[in-house]
Amino acid sequence: MDVIISNCVINLSPDKSKVYAEAFRVLKPGGKLPVSDIVTDGSLPEAVKKSLSAWAGCVAGAVEAEEYVTMMKAVDFTDISIASVCFDQ
């Protein structure tokens, strides 16, 4: 594959490392993996991680941005960049 696009899905996976490993496996050399996902700027409280409402709202599976990068590097992704978008309420 040349490109895999993920839009707010990886945070729902209980094993994000496997998701990245499989994406890397099927991408051609030089392939791209643009990801849009919810990340945190710190750990989520256990109550949120265990909340069914938070899972349904795509929040409970979020991890810190650095953890995403670490998982991607572990399966040999390179040239990783992060663009942060925050919305004020």
C-alpha positions in Angstrom: 0.0 0.0 0.0 1.1 3.5 -0.7 -1.0 5.2 2.0 -3.0 4.2 5.0 -5.3 6.9 6.5 -6.5 6.7 10.1 -9.1 9.1 11.4 -9.8 8.7 15.1 -9.6 4.9 15.2 -6.3 3.9 16.7 -7.2 5.3 20.1 -10.0 2.7 20.2 -7.6 -0.2 19.7 -6.5 -2.0 22.9 -3.2 -2.9 21.3 -2.0 0.2 19.4 1.5 -1.2 18.9 0.0 -4.1 16.8 -1.9 -1.5 14.7 1.3 0.3 13.9 3.2 -2.9 13.3 0.6 -4.1 10.8 0.5 -0.7 9.1 4.2 -0.7 8.7 4.2 -4.3 7.4 1.7 -3.5 4.6 3.1 -0.1 3.5 5.5 0.0 0.6 8.9 1.6 1.3 8.3 5.3 1.5 4.5 4.8 2.2 2.6 7.3 4.3 0.5 6.8 7.4 -1.4 10.1 8.2 -3.2 9.7 11.6 -5.7 12.0 13.1 -6.4 10.9 16.7 -7.1 12.0 20.2 -4.0 12.2 22.3 -3.4 13.5 25.9 -1.0 15.8 27.5 -0.7 13.5 30.6 -2.1 10.3 31.8 -5.9 9.7 31.9 -7.4 8.9 35.3 -8.3 5.2 35.7 -12.0 6.1 36.1 -11.9 7.6 32.6 -10.0 4.6 31.1 -12.7 2.2 32.5 -15.7 4.4 31.6 -17.9 2.9 28.8 -19.1 6.4 28.0 -15.5 7.6 27.6 -14.8 4.7 25.3 -17.9 5.5 23.2 -16.8 9.1 23.1 -13.4 8.0 21.8 -11.6 9.4 24.8 -10.8 6.5 27.1 -8.2 4.9 24.7 -6.2 8.1 24.2 -2.5 8.0 25.2 0.1 10.7 25.4 1.5 11.9 22.0 5.0 10.8 23.0 3.7 7.3 23.5 2.3 7.3 20.0 5.7 8.3 18.6 7.5 5.7 20.7 5.2 3.0 19.3 5.7 4.1 15.8 9.5 4.3 16.1 9.5 0.8 17.7 8.2 -0.7 14.4 10.6 1.4 12.3 8.5 4.3 11.2 10.6 7.4 10.5 10.1 11.1 9.7 7.3 11.3 12.3 5.8 14.7 12.8 2.9 15.9 15.0 0.6 18.8 14.3 -1.4 19.7 17.4 -4.9 21.2 17.1 -6.8 22.2 20.3 -10.2 23.7 20.5 -11.3 26.1 23.3 -14.7 25.4 24.7 
